[in-house]
Amino acid sequence: MVRILMSLFFLMPALAFAQVNNYALKLQAEGTANFYGIPEINEQSSYTLQFWVNPSEWTSGASVFSRGADSEKFAAELGTLNEIVFTAGNQQLNVSSNSLDANQWSQVTLVNNAGNIDIYINNELVTSLVNDFVIPQSNSDFVLGNNGFSGRIDEFRIWTVAVENPFFHLWRNTVNKHHPNWGQLLVYYKFDQNQCDNIVDYKFHHHGVFSGIYTEREEVTDNPDFKYRKSVAYSNFSRWADRQIDADKYLLANDLILLDISVTPDGTASLPHPYSQGTVNKAGYMDEYLGHTGVLSLNGAGAGMEIGTEVLNPSDRYSFSTWIYLEEWTEGAFIFRKEKSIDQGFSIRLGDVERNTIIIRVNGVEYIRPFNMKLKEWIHLGIAAYSTTNYQVFQTSFNGETTYAVNPDVDVHDYQLTGLENTTAYIGENLNAKLDETVIWKDFRSSAQMAAAMIHTPMPSTTEKVEAVTLRTTDAYYSYDDPANVGHDLYSNLHFIDLMRQHYEGHRGFMIRGAVHSFDGWESRFADPAFRTQFASTLADVSQVFDGVDLDFEWCYSGTCWDNYGKVIQEVEAALPADKILTVTPHYVSYSLPLQYMEHVDYFPFQIYGPSKTVFQWDTYVDGYNRFVNHGYPTEKIVLSYATTTSVAYDVNTDERLSVPPIGVRNDLLENGYTPEMNSAIDGNGYRRYITGYNQVIDRCEFIQDYDLGGIMYWDMGNDVKTSHPFSLVKAASYALNSNVDTLVTQVDVFPTSINNTPVPTGSVKVFPNPAKDTVHISIPSSFSLSTVRFFNSEGRLVKVFNQPLNELNVRDLTPGIYYLQADSEKGESYTSKVIIH
């Protein structure tokens, strides 16, 4: 017997950004794929079978799948032409359809609801009857192909429940963990794991093996009804920071676009939150120092960290804070310096050792704070530009206690920083000290905020909300926690993008791209060849941190404007690296790009939403599609849309449009009696808001499947409810058009945990006695709700299954030997243990 090797899946991050391709199982007449025993289907009276099939020749009696023989037989076989024959023991069901033919893809779904059977071909009901059709018990191997079957099989699923239509059959879409029946999906073979030697079961219950040279995977390019399409989500840094977007939202988007790239009138493109990498000299990382973990160690004369030119440009409100441990007092050593000359710029240095003086210099004027700084002690130092009188300009904080640095001899205090755009900043010049948690702000930080900075610097995540104003006003942040790059700037676009990429860790088939937003007067600037050249060149530079760019300029109405826009597109495409994706975002009422420029664009995400109520209506959506096609947009490049934002407010009685801006559906619009068919809701202020409702989102995605379009897009990630919410619009979209962001599996075990499972911490589950004879007891934590226990023998064959088991398991019928026990919880947790039966 071939045994699938023991290992957790191994990941290939290098392939993360490639589009996931759809593969099918391809069999020659001699070929099969063996999945060994699947005893969980024994005596099932309610279940659902689904598969795509494309026979290369129609051979009567050839098996799509089979298990057992005679009274144990369970199979689907080709019958006469245009017929499939299902067998369960001594019963047969013959299903005929003109859609069933050689060299033609057909999707087959059989739903058995306790003897009430419906069979669909390509989602059309072809047979409905009453027949028990219980799956017979058998220990035989479950096999795809056999008896001369030649052709391809795709998306093979067995559910232990009668899956309901219309939304959840997913006949032309893949299944993800958000499907309401995911827990009852027993086996799921997508055949997409082309880096694995075996066939991966996406439920990680029953993997399969190929039968040598007669069985292989093949990329599917000829099934128009089952394609992997674009699933595009927009966001930006501010919304990412202050919305706590849940991790599942990322995996439901294969193209995440950040609308953050700005352009100056001369054509220079840039991102906010520039990366201020720290380059150290005579300094380095320390794992721990006197209670602080991850610190920068500076070693005296010649030491320091250069952080580039991007901080404090320009600024009339700014602050600096750091933890500092002075090993020795070096008069004139700088804690921070950004000065073009001693008369222009800002610095903080050590002064008189006798008085432990801190000297703050701004534009040549020095402000003194004596007595607070100390040697051989961790001190939290905070400096903030602030003026209350002519004599108090810089607020200084030492371990949270606030005072002021003063210069009573100066009548006019000018602490504004200008002209420093090309001036390099430094931290810790010539210091013999340790630093931790260094932050530079382009804003004033109050006493309370400085005290808070002693404890924690906020960092956006799924669990921590950071207000957009905090994100905008934090210039740079060095935690010194990375031994490989001690000068890494955590408050930078590079780090923020990396944090978003971490949600995709271990997955492939996604992109993160940057979008360019418009500016006043862009239409006239597009007419200038010099602007176009500068814009294309600098945008190509910005694109290096992304997988591509999107142009989102609003609005263009004249033919001249569109022609100039086309010229910009042409130049941008020529300047971008060859591996970058370029998209352009037109609108329902502004889309007249000349046809000759369309070849330079990979696809077009069209905005068909807000702020007017009209664009939330189904007829407008269909009309938009017709407009775009009639104009000449290629259907494969058309990406339509929905929104998680609303219309402007309307009077609930008169439906009069009001001057109240849109909000997100996350503002309780999908609560308090909302039902899926509703396309409007009443907000907390009593206004009516029009939305693309739950069912309409599904319908919009189904429309894309119906007309074979490029995909779906929505604005924006931060305004939906949590994905776990029953009416999440993003989750609804995935039922009709999934993102197919996929875990890459290169090796599987016969009993590994699920792709979406999390292992149970070692020691939290106990199996005893071990060795055992008649019974095995499982001790589990209260949070672990036991769903299934499986026993595998030493050859990797599944030999016993307990569904909804008690904590005491009867194993008297197991022959003595070594077994592997896998316990799964209802939450997707999994635990494995070796058990000896004697």
N, C-alpha and C positions, 0 to 999 in steps of 0.2 A: 504494500500500500504506500502511496505517496503521502507524506506527512507535511503539512504546511509548517514552516519553521517558526520556532518560538521567538518572538520579538515584538516590541511595540513598534508602531509605524515610525519610519524615519522621514525627515522632511528635507525638501530641496528648495531653499529660499531663492535660489538663483532663477527659478522658473516662476516666481510669484507674479510677475507682471504680464506674463503671456496670457492671452485669451484662452480659457479652457475650451477644448474641443470635445465634441460629442463623438464617442466611439461606440461601436456595436460589436457583439460577438459574431464572428464569421466562421461558419462551419462548412467543411467539405462533407461529402456523403459518408466518409469514414470517421468523421470527427464527432466528439462529444465534450461536454464540460461536466465534471462530476462534483457534486456538493455533498456526497455521502448522506448520512441520515439526517432527516429533518423531522424528528418525531413530534414536534409541537403541532404539526398539522393533523396528526392522527385523530380521527373521529370528530373533526371540526364540522359543525353543521351550519355555521355562519362564517363566511369568509369572502374575500375578494381576490381575484387573480387579474393581473394586468401585464401585458407585454406588447411590444411592437414586433412585427414579424415581416420579413421580406424573403420569401423562398426564391432562390435563383432558378429553380425548376420545380414544377408541381408534381411531387411523387406521392401517390396515395399510400397512406400508412406510415409516412415519415413522421417522426415525433418532434414536436416543438419542445415538449418536456414530458418526462415519464418517471414513474416510480412504481416498482412492484409489477406483479403479473396476476392474471386471473382475478380472483376475488380481492386481491390487494392492489389491483392496478389503479393508478391515478395518473391521467395523461391528457394531453391535447395533441391531436395528430391531424395531418392533412387528410381530408377525405377525397371525395370527387372534386373536380375543379370548382373553385369558389366555395369550398366547404371546409369547416374545421369540426372535428369530432372530439368532444370531451368525454372522458370515461372516468367513472368513480365506482370501482368494484364491478358489479354486474349491470350497471346502468350506463346509458350513453345519451349524450345530447348532441344532435347534429345542427350546426349553425351555418347558414348559407348567406352570402352577400357578394354582390358584384365587386365590392372593394377588395375581396380576398382573391389575389391572383399572383402569378409568378412575376418576379422583378417589379414588385409594387409594395410599398410600405403600407401596412394596415395596423391599426391599434385595436387590440382586443381586451375587453373588460368583462369579466363574469362576476356578478354579485349574487351571492346566495345568502339570503336573510331568512334563516331557519326554514328553508324549503321554498321560499318565494324567490325565484331566480329571474334576473334580468341580465341579458347579454347585449353588449354594445360593440359595434364595429365603427371605429372612427367617431365615437361619441354619439352614434345614432342607435337607438334601441331597435334591435332586429328580432329579438326573441324574449318573450316574457311568459313564464310558466310556473306551475307548482310541481316540485319534485324534491324529495329529501336530499338527494345527491350529496350524502355525507362522505367525507374523505375517508377511505378505509384505513385501518391500522396496518402499518408495515414497517419493517426494519431495513428495507431495501434502500439502495442509494437513490438520491434524487439527481436526475440527469437532464441537461439541456442538449437537444439534438439526439439523434439515434435513428436507427432503422432507415438510413439513407437520406436524412434531412440535409439539404444543401441550401445555404442561404445565410441570412443574418437575423439576429434577435437583439432587441434593445429594450431598456427600461423594464426589466422583469421584476415584478413585485408580488409578494403574497402577504395579504393582511388577514388577521384573525378576527375581522369584524366586517360587516356589510357596510362598505363606505358609501356615504350619501352623495347624490348628485344634487344640484348642478355644479357647485363650486369645487368639490373636493375629489372628483375623479382624476383631475389633473392628467388628462389623456395626452395633452401636447405640452406638458410642462413637467419639470422634475419636482421632487418632493423634498421639503426641508423640515427641520425639527419643529416648526411652528404649525404644521398641519395638525388639525384637531385629533386625528387618529394616529399620530406618529408613534404613540406607545403601543398600538396594535399592529404596526407594520413589522412583520416578522422577518422577512428577508427582502433586500433591495439591491439589485444588481444593475448598476449604471454602465459598467464596463469602461469607465473613463480613466481608471488608474493605470495609465499606459506605462508607468515606470515600475509596476509590480509584476512579478512572475506569475502571480495567481490572480484569480477573480475575487475582487473585494466585495464583501457584503457590507453595505453602508450601515447596517444595524450591527455589524460585527458579531453575528451569531454563527453564520454558516458560509465560510469562504469556499471558493471552488478552485479546481485545478483543470488545466488544459490537457487534452489527450494528444500531445505531441504536435507533429507538423500539420495535422488536419484541422487544427483549431487555432484561431488567432483573433486579435482585435483589429478593427478597421475603422478609420475615421468616416463618419457619415456626412456626406455632402449632397445627398440626393433625396432628403426627406423634407419637403417644404413645410410640413405640418409640425415638425419637431426640430426647432432650431434654438440654439443658445443666443439670446439677444442682449442688447444693452439694457442695463438697469442703472440709470444715472441719478445721482443725488447731489444737490448743491448745499453748500454751507459756506462759512467763512471763519476766520480765527475767533472773532468776537462771539459768534453764536456757539461755536465749539466750546468756548471757555465758560460761558454763563448758562448753558442749557443742560449740562451733564448728560450728553447724548449716550444712550445705553449701547453697550458693545454690539448687540445684535443688529443695530441699524447699519453698522459698517458692513457686516457680512451679507446684508441684503442689497448692497450696492456694488457693482463691479466697476463703476466709474464715479469716483468721488471728486467733485469739482469745488475748489475753494475760490470764491469770488473776492480776491484780495489784491490783485495786481493793479496798480495805478499807473497813470501815464501823465507826464508833464507836457505842457504845450510844445516843447521842443522835440517830443517824441521819446523821451527816456522812460522806460518801463522799470518798475521796482516793486518789491514786496515790503510790507511793513515788518517790523520786528527783525531788523537785520542781524545777522549772526556775527557776534563779536568774540571770535575765538581768542582765547588767551594763550600766548606763547611764552613759556617760562625760561628764565636764565638763572643759573645757580639756585634753583628751586625745584621742588618736586612734591609728589604725593606722599602723604603719610596716612596709614590706615586708621590710627587712633592716637590722640594726644590728650592726656589729662581730662578724659571725659568727653572729648569731641571726636566723632568718627568722620573720616574723610576730610583731611585738612591740607592746606597748602603750606609747605615748609620753605621759608625764605632764609637764605644763608649769608646775609650781611652784604658787604661791599660788592657791587656788581649784580646783586640779586634783583629780581622783579618779574612782573608779568605784563607783557605788552598786549593790549586788547583792541588795537585798531583805532579807526577814526570815527566809527558810527555813533558812539554815545555822546549825549549832550549837544545835539546839533539842531537848531540853536535852542536855547532854553532860558526862560526867565524864572522858572520854577524848577528846582532840582533838589535831589537829596542823595545821600550816600550812607550806607550802613555796613558794618562788618563786625564779626567777632575777631578779636585780635589778642594774641598772647605775645608780649614783648619779652624776648630773651635778654636783650640788652638795649640801652637807650643810645641811639645813634642820632645826634643832633643833625638836622638837615635831611634825614631820610624821609621819603615820601610814602604816606599811606595811599594816596591817590594823587595823580597829576594829569591834567590835560591843559597845557599851556603852549600857546604859540610863542610867547615871550613872557618875561616876568610881569609885563603890563597887560597881557591879554590872555585870559583863561582862568582856570580854577584849579586849586591844589589844596591838599591837606598834608602837613608834615610835622615832624617832631621838632620842638623848639628847645628851650632851656631845660637841661636835665635837673637843675636845682629846684625848679618850680613845676616840673613835669608838664610843660606847656605844649598844647596843641595849637598850631598856627594854621589858620585858613586864609588863603590868599585868593582874591578874586580881582581880576583886572588891575593888578599891582597894589591893591589895598589889602593890608593884613589885619586879621581879626584874631584876638588872643583868647584862649581858654586855658587857664592854669589849674594845676592841682588835682585834676580828676583822673588823668591817665596814670596807670601804675605798671610797674614791672612784675614779671613772674606771676601773672594772674590773668585769667580770661576776662576781658572787658568787652562789652557790646557797645561799640561807638556808633553814634548816629549824628549826621550833619544835615541840616535842612535850610535852604535859602528862604529867609523869612524876615520881615521887618515889622516891628511894632513901634519903634521910636528911631530917631536918628542914630542912637547908640546901640541898637540891638538888631543885628541883621541875620546872623547865623544861629539858628536854634541848634544846640548841641545836647546829645543824650549820652549818658554813661550808665550802662546797666539799667536803662529805663528812667533814670532821673534826669530831668530836663533843666538846662540853664542856657546861657547865651555866650557866644564869642563876640567880643566888643572891640571897638576902636573909637574912643571918645574924641580923638583929634580930627576926625573926618566928618565934615558937615553933610556931604552928599554921598549917598551910598548907591552905587551902581553895580548890581550883581548879575545883570543880564549877560549871557554868553552869546557872542556872535563872532562870525568869521573863523570858526574852528573846524569847519567841515573837513579840512585836509590835515588836521592836527591829530597825532597819535596820542592815545591815552595809556597810562601805566598804572599798575597797582603794585604797591610794595617795593618801590625802588630803594635799594640799599638797606632794606630792613633786615634785621636778624629777629625773625618773629614767625609765628604761626597765624594763619588766617582761616576763617571758616565763614560760610554763609554771607558772601559779599554781594550786595545789591546796589545797583545804580538806578535811580528813578528820574524821569523828566517831569517831576511834580513835587509839590511840597508834601512831606509826610509829617503828620501831627505827632504829638507826644504819645498819644495812645497807639498810633500806628507803629511808631518806633518800638514801643514796648511789646507790641504783638510780634514784630519782626525778630525779637529776641528768641521767640518760641518757635515760630513757623513762618516760612515763606510760602504763600499759597501757590499751588501748581494745578492747573486744570486737569480734571480726570473725570471718569464716570461717577466718582464718589465725592469729588470736591468741586464746588461751583466757585468760579472766579469772575467777579463783575467785569464787564467789558472795559470800564474806565481803568481798572487796575491793570488789565492786559495792555491797554494803550499807553499807560504812563510808566511802565516798567521797562527800563532801557536795557539792562543786562543783569544776569543772576548767575553767580558761580557758587555751586555747593561743594566743589572739589571732591566729589564722591567717586569719580571715575578714574581708577588708577591708570588706564590706558590713555586718558585725555583729561588731565587735571584741570585744564583751562576751558572746558566745555561750557558754553553759554546756554543755560537752560531756558531763558526767556528770549527765544529767537525763533524765527520761522523754521529754521532747520530742525530744531528740537521739537517744535509743535507738530510738524509734519511727521517726524519720527514717532511721536506718541500716537498719532493716528494710525500709522503703519503697524504699530504694535498690536492693534486690534485685529489685524489680518495675519498675525504671526502664525506660521505653519500652514498658511493657505496660499493658493495661487488663483490667477484669473481675475485680478483687480488692478485698477490704476488709481493714482491720486494726481490730479491735474490742477493747474492754476487758471483762473479766469480773469480777463481784463475788463474792468468796468469803465464806463464812459466818463467824460469830463466835459465841462461847458466849452462849447466851441469846437468839439472834435470834428464836426462835419467839414468845416472849412480847413482844418489842419490836415485832414486826409487828402486834400487836393495838392498839398505841397510834397514834391518828391523827396526833399531833404528830410521832412518829418517821417515819411514812410520808411526811408532807409534807416534812420536812427531808431525808429520804433521796432522794426524787424530785427535789427542787430541786438538791441538791448533786451528785447523779449526772448530771443534765443539764449541769451546769457541767463536770464531769470529761469528759463525752462529747465536748467540743469538740475534743479532740486525737485522737479516734477517728472511725470510720465507723459506730459503733453500740456497743451494750452487750449483755452476756449476764448473766443472773442464775443463779448456781450455788450455791444454798443447800441444804445437806444436814443433816438429812433431815427430811421432813415425813410424819407418819403419820396424824394425826387429821383429821377433817373440818373442825374449827375452824382448825387450822393451815393447811390448804389454802385455806380461804376467806380468811383473812388474807393469805396469799401472793397470792391473786388480787387483793385490794384493793391490795397493793403494786404488782403488775404494772400494774393500771389507772392508778394515779397516776403511775408511771414513764412509761408510754406517753404520758400527757397532758403531762408535763413535757418530754419529749425533743423536740428540734428535729425537724421533719417529715422531714428527710432522713436521720435515723438509724435503723438497724435494731435491733430489740429481739428477743432470743431468750431462752428459758428452758430450762435443762438439767435434766430429770427423770432418774430412774434406773429400773433394771429392777424394783426392789421399792418405789419411791416415786414415784408418777406421778399421783395422784388429784386433779389440778387440776379444779375445777368447770368445766363446759363453757362457761358464760357469759363466762369470762375468756379463752378461747382466741383470740377475735377480736382481742385486743390484742397478740398475739405474732406475729411474722413466721414463725418456725419453732422447732422443738423438737429440739435435739441430745440424743438419749437415750444415757445411759451404760449399755452392756452389756459390762462388763469388770471384772475384779479387785475385791477381792483373792482371792476364793474361786475354786477351779478350775472350779466349776460354770458361771460366767458366761463362760468361754472355750470352752464347748462349743456345737456347732451347734444342738442342740435348745433350749438356753436362748435363743439368738438368735431363733429362729423363735417361741418362746413369748413373748418380749418383744414382738415385733411384734404378735402376736395380742392380748396384753393391752392394748397402746396403742390399737389399732383398736377393740377391743370397748369400751374406756372412752369412746371418742368423739373421739379426736384425728383431725383431717383428714389423710388420707394424704399430701397434698401438703406438709404441714407436718412430717411425720415424717422426721427425719434419724437413721439408725441409726449404729452405731459398731463400731470395732475398737480394739486397743491395741498400742502398741509397748512397753508395760510388761508385766510378767509377774504371775502370781499370787504369793502368799506361797510360801515354800518348803514342799515336801513330802518326806517320807522316801522315798528311791528304792526301798526294798524293801517297806515296809508301806503307803506312800501316806498316812501320817499327816500331818496338817497341823501345821506347826511355826511357832513365833513368830519368823520371820525375814521381814522386809518384802520387798515386790516390788522388782525391779530392772528395768533396760531390756534389750531384746534386743541392744543394742549391746555388752553385756558378754560377747561371744564365744558367745552362744547359737545363732547361725546359722552356726557354723563346725563343724569336726571331725565331719564325717559328717552334718550336717543335710541333710534332703531336704524338698522343698516340701509334702509331705502331712503332715508331722509337726506336731502341736499341743502338743508338750512337748519339753523339752530339759533336759540336765543341766548345771548351772552349775559354776563353777570350784571350789566347795566340796563338790561331790558331791550337791547337792540337786536334786530335780526341780522344774522350773518349767513351769507351764502357760501357753500363749500362744495368740493367734490366729495360726496359722501362715500361711505364704505362700499356699497354695491356699485356705485358709479365708477369708483376706482378700479374695481375688478372688471367692469364692463369696458372701461377704456383700455385696459391691458388685453382683454379678449379681442377687442377691435384690432389691436396691433397684430395679434396672431391671425385673425381672419384675413387681413390684408397684407400679411407677410412684410411688415415694416421692420425698421431697424431696432426699435426698442421703446422704452418708457423713461421719462425723466420727471423729477419732482423738485419743487422748492418748498421747504428746505428741511434738512435733517433735524434741526433743533425745534421744530414747531409741531411735530407729531406727538401723540401720547407715547408712553413707553411701549416697546414692542410686545411686552407681556399683556398689555391692555386688550380686552376682547375686540375693540374697534380700532386698533392701530391701522391707519391707512396704508402704511408701508408694508405691514404684514399682509394686508388684503391684496395689495398689488402682487406680492410674491406667490399667491395662490394661482394667479393666471400667468405670471411672467417672473420666474425666479432668476436671481442673479447668477447662480451657479458658481459663486466663489467657493472653491473646493479645497479640502485638505488633500495634500499630496501624500499618498501612501506608497512606499517602496517595498515593504515587506510586512507580512501579516502573520499572526499567530492563530492557531486553531481556536483559541478562546481569549482574544484580547478584549479590552474595553472598547466601548463605542467611540466613534469619532467625536461625538459630543459628550461622552461620559467623562466624569472626573473620578480618578482613583480615590478610594477610601484611605485615609491615613493609616499607616502601619500600626497595628496594635489596637485599632478601634473595633475590629471584628475578630472574634475568636471562634475557632472550630475545635470541638472536643467530643469524646475522647479521640485521640489520634496516636496510635492505630485505633480503629473502631471495628465493631462486628455487626451488630444489628441496627443500631441507630447512630446518627450523627447529630450533635447539638450545635446550633449557631447562636453565639452571643453577639448582639448587635446594639449600637447606640440608639437612643430613642429617636434620633432624627433620621435614622436609616429605615425607610419603609420597604420591607422586602417584597420584591415583585416576582423574581424567578431565581431558581437555583438549578444549575446544570452540572452534571458529572461527565467528564471526558476520560477515556481510558488512556493508557500510556502510548497508544498509537495515534492519539488525537481524535478518535471517533467519539461523537456524542452518544452516550449510552443511557442517560436517564435525565429527565426534566421534572422539576417540581414547579408548577405554576401557583402563585399566591400561597406559598408554603408557610407552614408553621415553623417554629424555631427548632422542632424536633423532626428529623427526617428518617424515614424507614429505608434502610439500604440492604435489607436481608437478601434481596434478589441479585445483588452485585457479587460477582465471583471475586475471590481474594486477589489482591493486587494493588498497584499504585494508580490513583486517580487524581484528577485535577478538578477542583470545585470552583465554579464561578457563581457568585451571588450578585444579583443586580437589584438596585433599588428603583422605585417608581420615579425618582428624580434623575435617573441616569447615572448614579454612582455605581461603581463596580469594585468587587473584591475577589481575588483568586487565592487559592491555597492548595497545597498538595496534601492529599489524604490517603492513608493506607488502610485498606480493608483486609481483615484476616478472618 
